[in-house]
Amino acid sequence: TDRALRARLRDRSPEMRLVAAISLAPLDAEPPLREIIQQLGSRHADHSRRVVDLFRQMTDTQSPELLDVARDKDMAPFVRAAAVEALASAGDYELIPALAEITNDPACDPLVVAECVRALGELEHPSGASVVERALEHSDWQVRAEAVEAVGRIGIIEATPRLTLLLADDVWPVRLRAGEALAGLGATGRQALRKLAEEGSGRTQRTAALVLAERGL
């Protein structure tokens, strides 16, 4: 079976190569991670969420290699992001310094940064708070959207003033998530929302009022 599956890693079909790699993982018979990535081809990986499923199955046996892939600036952005997502799903707090390192790299692709910020939110550890707060200022809206959600999950009360400013963000998902994060920050966040709904203007007022109404607050 191992030989047959390994042979399929060289199949002409990208989907067949991916399925073969996924099938090898639970058998503890998968080749080295970078060999698998090379066999899959970065073009196919860029468009397949199943790569994340594959990497998740490899966290027990190839976690150091996955972390190397996540850090590799020459790797395709989706592959790096998939490695981050797989590693974060294991809930290992030791991953936080690496996530911070990648997030703070100004040259890093926004797709990878957004996934790192989302992972910090999933881990919900206060040591990731400062990195998440800096991500609120990111130029890419997807990173900002993940950052405001992470603020709510970690419970960073200190970020309340910045979240109120993001209620006027140019991008609707960022505004909505900022409002939802405020609503989830307890009395401090809800008080800020009520004040903005009553005294604010424009996007800020409308977003605050909408979030309060949807949550019955």
Wavefront OBJ file of the C-alpha trace (Angstrom):
o trace
v 0.000 0.000 0.000
v 2.796 2.392 0.904
v 4.528 1.776 -2.426
v 1.310 2.250 -4.378
v 0.477 5.523 -2.613
v 4.012 6.860 -2.991
v 3.813 6.125 -6.704
v 0.650 8.242 -6.855
v 2.619 11.189 -5.473
v 4.023 11.417 -8.995
v 0.640 11.111 -10.701
v -0.207 13.603 -13.449
v -3.341 14.649 -11.582
v -2.740 17.244 -8.807
v -5.821 15.967 -6.977
v -4.523 12.403 -7.069
v -1.153 13.532 -5.676
v -2.919 15.349 -2.833
v -5.173 12.405 -1.989
v -2.166 10.086 -1.954
v -0.332 12.376 0.468
v -3.376 12.584 2.758
v -3.698 8.779 2.680
v -0.037 8.280 3.595
v -0.173 10.562 6.652
v -2.171 8.305 9.012
v 0.045 5.378 8.025
v 3.088 7.242 9.392
v 4.613 6.587 6.018
v 4.616 10.042 4.477
v 7.820 11.308 2.822
v 9.536 14.431 4.185
v 7.246 17.452 4.167
v 9.143 19.467 1.588
v 9.174 16.497 -0.761
v 5.385 16.292 -0.471
v 5.022 20.024 -1.133
v 7.262 19.701 -4.188
v 5.231 16.762 -5.483
v 1.938 18.588 -4.954
v 3.084 21.689 -6.778
v 2.529 25.162 -5.352
v -0.032 26.104 -7.994
v -2.404 23.374 -6.854
v -1.743 24.047 -3.177
v -2.705 27.682 -3.640
v -6.254 26.636 -4.450
v -6.893 23.677 -2.180
v -8.084 23.784 1.403
v -7.322 20.086 1.594
v -3.659 21.000 2.017
v -4.616 22.235 5.489
v -6.212 18.839 6.204
v -2.998 17.159 5.130
v -0.812 19.377 7.320
v -3.073 18.833 10.326
v -2.478 15.112 10.083
v 1.256 15.769 10.134
v 1.459 17.913 13.276
v 2.350 14.921 15.466
v 5.156 13.646 13.266
v 6.509 16.693 11.411
v 5.762 19.755 13.561
v 9.318 21.179 13.350
v 9.229 20.818 9.566
v 5.818 22.514 9.439
v 7.180 25.414 11.472
v 10.119 25.720 9.068
v 7.639 25.879 6.175
v 5.616 28.552 7.976
v 8.765 30.661 8.361
v 10.118 30.048 4.860
v 9.872 33.310 2.915
v 10.455 31.479 -0.374
v 7.438 29.220 0.129
v 4.090 30.024 -1.524
v 1.968 32.205 0.822
v -0.931 29.732 0.927
v 1.388 26.883 1.880
v 2.864 28.986 4.699
v -0.611 29.958 5.896
v -1.765 26.334 5.753
v 1.198 25.310 7.900
v 0.346 28.004 10.470
v -3.295 26.931 10.590
v -2.364 23.287 11.073
v 0.101 24.071 13.853
v -2.335 26.363 15.671
v -5.009 23.667 15.655
v -2.805 21.661 18.029
v -3.187 24.399 20.671
v 0.525 24.595 21.477
v 1.390 27.867 23.256
v 5.064 27.401 22.341
v 4.054 28.447 18.838
v 3.335 32.037 19.960
v 6.908 33.423 19.579
v 7.080 32.093 16.019
v 3.678 33.588 15.196
v 4.846 36.921 16.584
v 8.032 36.769 14.529
v 6.140 36.123 11.296
v 3.442 38.720 12.032
v 5.985 41.440 12.788
v 7.854 40.894 9.506
v 6.921 43.937 7.358
v 7.732 42.034 4.158
v 5.477 39.078 4.963
v 2.535 38.397 2.656
v -0.758 39.634 4.209
v -2.321 36.183 3.755
v 0.294 34.674 6.058
v 0.086 37.552 8.548
v -3.710 37.253 8.714
v -3.459 33.535 9.428
v -0.892 34.139 12.183
v -3.132 36.729 13.825
v -6.120 34.403 13.573
v -4.024 31.653 15.171
v -3.095 33.955 18.067
v -6.781 34.582 18.613
v -7.501 30.859 18.586
v -4.815 30.224 21.187
v -6.377 32.947 23.388
v -3.149 33.446 25.336
v -2.398 36.918 26.756
v 1.226 36.734 25.617
v -0.005 37.283 22.072
v -1.905 40.455 22.963
v 0.759 42.985 21.973
v 1.212 41.393 18.542
v -2.545 41.380 17.944
v -2.857 45.036 18.974
v -0.155 46.063 16.484
v -1.981 44.131 13.773
v -4.980 46.435 14.259
v -2.922 49.055 12.404
v -2.058 46.818 9.432
v -2.631 48.232 5.954
v -4.359 45.047 4.737
v -8.018 44.874 5.737
v -8.022 41.096 6.142
v -5.282 41.363 8.748
v -7.225 44.085 10.573
v -10.374 41.957 10.481
v -8.568 38.991 12.007
v -6.935 41.273 14.568
v -10.194 42.735 15.882
v -11.648 39.250 16.212
v -8.522 38.090 18.048
v -8.827 41.052 20.419
v -12.277 39.850 21.393
v -11.191 36.240 21.830
v -8.184 37.099 23.983
v -10.148 39.761 25.871
v -7.786 42.710 25.397
v -9.693 45.464 27.228
v -6.825 47.897 26.614
v -7.609 47.794 22.881
v -11.074 49.333 23.392
v -10.093 52.850 22.170
v -8.578 51.444 18.979
v -11.598 49.246 18.345
v -13.878 52.274 18.570
v -11.802 53.943 15.850
v -12.109 50.867 13.656
v -15.898 51.228 13.745
v -15.246 53.826 11.038
v -12.925 51.613 8.970
v -13.335 51.819 5.190
v -14.076 48.083 4.992
v -17.392 46.752 6.289
v -16.148 43.389 7.710
v -13.569 45.255 9.791
v -16.223 47.627 11.163
v -18.603 44.791 11.969
v -15.968 42.637 13.684
v -14.757 45.647 15.667
v -18.281 46.174 16.955
v -18.687 42.508 17.793
v -15.339 42.497 19.592
v -16.406 45.487 21.681
v -19.663 43.779 22.580
v -17.681 40.781 23.744
v -15.337 42.777 25.989
v -17.784 43.006 28.847
v -19.129 46.181 30.431
v -16.287 48.368 29.144
v -16.865 47.449 25.503
v -20.660 47.627 25.715
v -20.487 51.036 27.373
v -18.286 52.313 24.556
v -20.753 50.980 21.986
v -23.727 52.643 23.690
v -21.936 55.963 23.880
v -21.033 55.839 20.190
v -24.563 54.776 19.211
v -25.943 57.808 21.039
v -23.281 60.431 20.396
v -21.321 59.187 17.412
v -21.828 59.973 13.737
v -21.577 58.374 10.305
v -20.227 54.834 10.038
v -19.240 54.723 13.683
v -22.729 55.498 14.945
v -24.440 53.170 12.492
v -22.146 50.233 13.216
v -22.416 50.646 16.985
v -26.220 50.869 16.815
v -26.415 47.809 14.537
v -24.263 45.626 16.789
v -26.222 46.662 19.892
v -29.525 45.964 18.143
v -28.434 42.553 16.860
v -27.325 41.524 20.345
v -30.340 42.975 22.103
v -28.196 45.395 24.108
l 1 2 3 4 5 6 7 8 9 10 11 12 13 14 15 16 17 18 19 20 21 22 23 24 25 26 27 28 29 30 31 32 33 34 35 36 37 38 39 40 41 42 43 44 45 46 47 48 49 50 51 52 53 54 55 56 57 58 59 60 61 62 63 64 65 66 67 68 69 70 71 72 73 74 75 76 77 78 79 80 81 82 83 84 85 86 87 88 89 90 91 92 93 94 95 96 97 98 99 100 101 102 103 104 105 106 107 108 109 110 111 112 113 114 115 116 117 118 119 120 121 122 123 124 125 126 127 128 129 130 131 132 133 134 135 136 137 138 139 140 141 142 143 144 145 146 147 148 149 150 151 152 153 154 155 156 157 158 159 160 161 162 163 164 165 166 167 168 169 170 171 172 173 174 175 176 177 178 179 180 181 182 183 184 185 186 187 188 189 190 191 192 193 194 195 196 197 198 199 200 201 202 203 204 205 206 207 208 209 210 211 212 213 214 215 216 217
